[in-house]
Amino acid sequence: MPDGQPTIGRSKPIAFIDLDAQRRRLDGRVEAAIQRVVSQGAFILGPEVAALERRLEAFTGAAACVTCASGTDALALALMVKDVGPGEAVLVPSFTFAATAEVVVRQGAVPVFLDVCPDTFTLTPDALDAGVAAARAHGLRPVGVIPVDLFGQPAPYATLGPAAAALGLWVLADAAQSLGATLDGRPVGVLADVTATSFFPSKPLGCYGDGGALLLADAALAGVVRSLRAHGQGAEKYDTVRIGVNSRLDTLQAAILLEKLAIFPDEIVARTAIAARYGRLLGETVPVPVLAAGITSTWAQYTIRCPAATRGQIAARLRAAGVPTGIYYPKPLHRQPAYRGFPVAGGAAPVADRLAGEVLSLPMHAYLDEETQDRIVDAVRAVVGP
Ligand SMILES: *Cc1c(COP(=O)(O)O)cnc(C)c1O
């Protein structure tokens, strides 16, 4: 969410994420798609849902895609497939959105919070040992790890995967922010055996409500997930073979996403250019995002770091100049009231603590023109110079 609505003088308000500009570019195609679904009336699991799943398989290279009602549900369905439960621990970064840990608790298991890399803000393989040790010290069996592709940058799966496997842990990628990104030329969706993503409106590929998907390396699992998302349905509609949930992507959202996916590769190119320009213009002024070698990001957020004591002042000055900002995340999960009681690997997560005080996300979307970007950059420079 933007940190307040910008309104200032004669200049046009700057959008944190400009969904209107995207809608203008789509030029009526989304409205037409919505109208088609309304006329057909196949609101639940209509043909657009399967069509989107096939398109996402082609887009990512995953063996199978199963859509569902949200990114949170995609994570939850993955844990249901893995049969995660009481007595087990799942390692998660502390510097993430609550959903990453919430799904673990809802399965009756325990999240163990890990610190993140100070440069990329993602989990690194060296964090896993302390997580396993913390789980065991609490009498829990560590079973898996959920790396988060924070702000659109994939976690280092090439090294995380083998390190997790050596510890007997599965890897579930939380790619809610990174669909469309790559690591060493391989797309998000094939970087882990199971990948969860989100179509929340402000994500790089967003729908007009809630939505999510699982991308799977094992096509045989897709049938289980399809059953779980529809109340554990078997071969026949009223044949119930497992305890499931109700978590389907609406046909309307699938129809909207099909139109948006068609322009998504172009949008990623634009986001990449905008991020590179931010880097050139701000790199001397503030610490700008760092991508690990071999990474392309989808820039779900463009997040600078400010000295902690000055962040509030910088955000206020930007707001006064009509520039909305966001703070992702003001508190690491291990400090949130709901999650304070869970184990923290090594007893502390100092990087997550520091980042929570320093991060500030600037407006970022595919339709940010140079003039607007210059206004944003000038406003940042006016506070923190040069
Ligand atoms: C957005 C997000 C989710 C949850 O996605 P929803 O579609 O909002 O349920 C999970 N993890 C991360 C890191 C996210 O950013």
The ligand as an SDF file (V2000), in Angstrom:
LIG
                    3D

 15 15  0  0  0  0  0  0  0  0999 V2000
    1.4880  -11.3960   -1.4990 C   0  0  0  0  0  0  0  0  0  0  0  0
    2.3020  -12.4260   -0.8210 C   0  0  0  0  0  0  0  0  0  0  0  0
    1.7610  -13.6440   -0.3840 C   0  0  0  0  0  0  0  0  0  0  0  0
    0.2960  -13.9360   -0.3650 C   0  0  0  0  0  0  0  0  0  0  0  0
   -0.3600  -13.7730   -1.5580 O   0  0  0  0  0  0  0  0  0  0  0  0
   -1.9580  -13.4640   -1.5360 P   0  0  0  0  0  0  0  0  0  0  0  0
   -2.3390  -13.7060   -2.9690 O   0  0  0  0  0  0  0  0  0  0  0  0
   -2.1230  -12.0640   -1.1000 O   0  0  0  0  0  0  0  0  0  0  0  0
   -2.5860  -14.4500   -0.6240 O   0  0  0  0  0  0  0  0  0  0  0  0
    2.6240  -14.5960    0.1410 C   0  0  0  0  0  0  0  0  0  0  0  0
    3.9420  -14.3670    0.2510 N   0  0  0  0  0  0  0  0  0  0  0  0
    4.5060  -13.2000   -0.1430 C   0  0  0  0  0  0  0  0  0  0  0  0
    5.9710  -13.0170   -0.0030 C   0  0  0  0  0  0  0  0  0  0  0  0
    3.7050  -12.1930   -0.6740 C   0  0  0  0  0  0  0  0  0  0  0  0
    4.2580  -11.0310   -1.0610 O   0  0  0  0  0  0  0  0  0  0  0  0
  1  2  1  0
  2  3  1  0
  2 14  2  0
  3  4  1  0
  3 10  2  0
  4  5  1  0
  5  6  1  0
  6  7  2  0
  6  8  1  0
  6  9  1  0
 10 11  1  0
 11 12  2  0
 12 13  1  0
 12 14  1  0
 14 15  1  0
M  END
$$$$
